[in-house]
Amino acid sequence: MTFVPNPPGIKLLFTNPNGGIARHLEDIGERIALLSQATVGVEYSRWTQGNNPPPGPPYRRTGDLQQSIRSTPAIVYGDTVEVNVVADPSHRGFSYSLWLRKQGYEFVDLQRLGI
């Protein structure tokens, strides 16, 4: 039997926001969001502090940031399906992301978290 490519079908496989790939991405996004909520206020152990720039790992100052972390439904963006994990960047005029950058924090390496 000869393989006959079906470009529109292949494109639909990877761009269908209601397909199996999109559902799988949403499951991964939800796992990342839940893990982020669980670890945003956790004090890291001494052995991981060397991987964080001074003044050390962040601590949760408010539950608002933790509660705002969520994953989005799958959407089509160009020729891909994507799921995003987001959090509100500010609360009552305070910008979490700007403050963390000024303190020297970097983004979390998801591979170290086992995602």
Phi and psi in degrees as a GROMACS rama.xvg file:
@    title "Ramachandran Plot"
@    xaxis  label "Phi"
@    yaxis  label "Psi"
@TYPE xy
-97.9867  136.119  THR-2
-74.9372  128.111  PHE-3
-115.145  108.692  VAL-4
-66.1829  146.83  PRO-5
-127.18  81.52  ASN-6
-52.898  -43.7015  PRO-7
-63.0348  -37.1272  PRO-8
-68.0622  -40.559  GLY-9
-64.9818  -42.5833  ILE-10
-61.9799  -42.1375  LYS-11
-62.4431  -37.6679  LEU-12
-56.1305  -41.3366  LEU-13
-93.8639  -7.61642  PHE-14
-121.674  5.62976  THR-15
-80.9022  113.169  ASN-16
-71.0428  -6.55478  PRO-17
-111.54  7.19481  ASN-18
-87.0637  179.719  GLY-19
-65.331  -37.0712  GLY-20
-64.8504  -42.0711  ILE-21
-63.6434  -41.6263  ALA-22
-62.1997  -40.3993  ARG-23
-64.434  -43.0331  HIS-24
-62.7025  -38.3972  LEU-25
-65.2282  -37.8353  GLU-26
-62.9678  -43.6687  ASP-27
-64.0355  -43.1573  ILE-28
-59.536  -40.4262  GLY-29
-66.5731  -39.9487  GLU-30
-63.0168  -41.7183  ARG-31
-64.6034  -42.574  ILE-32
-63.2386  -44.3029  ALA-33
-65.4789  -41.2317  LEU-34
-66.048  -37.9658  LEU-35
-64.3655  -42.809  SER-36
-61.3899  -38.9102  GLN-37
-72.0847  -29.8115  ALA-38
-104.798  -7.03586  THR-39
-63.5596  -27.7898  VAL-40
-111.342  10.1068  GLY-41
-86.5069  133.233  VAL-42
-75.9874  126.093  GLU-43
-73.7004  151.571  TYR-44
-70.9548  165.922  SER-45
-58.5546  -35.8127  ARG-46
-70.4267  -20.4322  TRP-47
-93.8549  -13.0216  THR-48
-65.3552  -25.2178  GLN-49
-66.2772  -18.9736  GLY-50
-88.1145  -6.66708  ASN-51
-108.034  136.81  ASN-52
-69.0681  158.109  PRO-53
-56.2921  148.136  PRO-54
-91.9726  17.9765  PRO-55
114.18  -175.471  GLY-56
-70.4475  152.146  PRO-57
-74.8874  155.274  PRO-58
-121.248  151.345  TYR-59
-73.5968  124.318  ARG-60
-97.9237  -20.6581  ARG-61
-151.58  149.577  THR-62
-78.8762  -9.54713  GLY-63
-62.9432  -42.847  ASP-64
-62.9138  -46.2151  LEU-65
-59.2666  -43.6581  GLN-66
-73.1512  -20.9998  GLN-67
-85.3799  -9.65458  SER-68
-71.9834  126.792  ILE-69
-156.813  161.59  ARG-70
-102.967  152.43  SER-71
-97.2536  158.054  THR-72
-65.0989  160.392  PRO-73
-65.1874  135.619  ALA-74
-131.725  155.968  ILE-75
-92.3767  126.455  VAL-76
-128.99  104.752  TYR-77
67.599  -121.567  GLY-78
-103.859  21.0716  ASP-79
-134.534  160.937  THR-80
-103.808  134.783  VAL-81
-135.063  151.632  GLU-82
-126.13  132.803  VAL-83
-114.395  147.472  ASN-84
-107.551  121.58  VAL-85
-129.003  163.395  VAL-86
-146.915  150.2  ALA-87
-63.2581  126.887  ASP-88
-77.4638  -14.1013  PRO-89
-146.069  158.833  SER-90
-148.534  123.719  HIS-91
52.5265  39.3873  ARG-92
84.5356  -4.40767  GLY-93
-96.0356  124.541  PHE-94
-94.4931  110.843  SER-95
-61.1219  -48.5462  TYR-96
-65.3785  -41.5296  SER-97
-66.02  -40.8619  LEU-98
-64.0324  -44.709  TRP-99
-63.2824  -39.7032  LEU-100
-65.5761  -40.5437  ARG-101
-62.7509  -30.854  LYS-102
-80.606  -7.09275  GLN-103
92.9541  10.0624  GLY-104
-73.5949  150.384  TYR-105
-118.002  171.748  GLU-106
-69.0694  152.202  PHE-107
-74.9047  136.396  VAL-108
-82.9489  107.035  ASP-109
-64.5618  -26.816  LEU-110
-64.4992  -34.452  GLN-111
-68.5517  -25.4855  ARG-112
-84.5  -4.27518  LEU-113
81.6455  25.9266  GLY-114
